């Protein structure tokens, strides 16, 4: 008997990849080994922050080539585009990303208000063979409220209509006092539901950088929610929780494996 056959027997859901982990700057061999182990669980892999820009370029190319080998979209994080826009170098940045082999870039206004034009950015990215994902929310302005969510839903709609593939809900690296999360890490489910009501399940990704945020989002939305900003070494834990194989998840009706019918 093989593992997938056994999982089918015990009623574990057969799910498409719903998690996009990030590489915070690991060496190429570590990234390759994670892809070898878990690429079938990844909706994409983000080379996070600007680390890849100052790393040895050959190492970055190795990581992107590994993504292609295992059929995982390689994505550049959003901060570098914000800096490129502020420095008047958007085309050069897009040329760099396309030349390295990235499949997707993240755009946003997390710490610089560049007043990006959605159609302009998507069109210029497509010229270099790049898809676009847009991050909603700022990094330094704290928790969302209803007025902020109103603006973000409108902004996200504009980017999706312009051709962006997904929107991402900001949670930084802490999921504490930012976005949908309070200072003590509690999820504002009412505001989270507003995003889920406004965007299709395949269009919205919720950043979940720490264990508590990962479990809270899966508890609330169930196994189909798309998660991002997961550290590579935490991916398998997230995915056993998603499938009801974690002790805490097994106790939840919306995550527990289906009861076998004899």
Helices and strands as residue ranges (DSSP letters): H 3-9, E 19-23, H 28-38, G 39-41, E 42-47, H 51-54, H 57-69, E 74-76, H 79-86, H 90-100, E 104-108, H 118-127, E 131-136, H 146-162, E 166-169, H 189-198, E 204-207, H 211-221, E 226-231, G 232-234, H 235-242, H 247-250
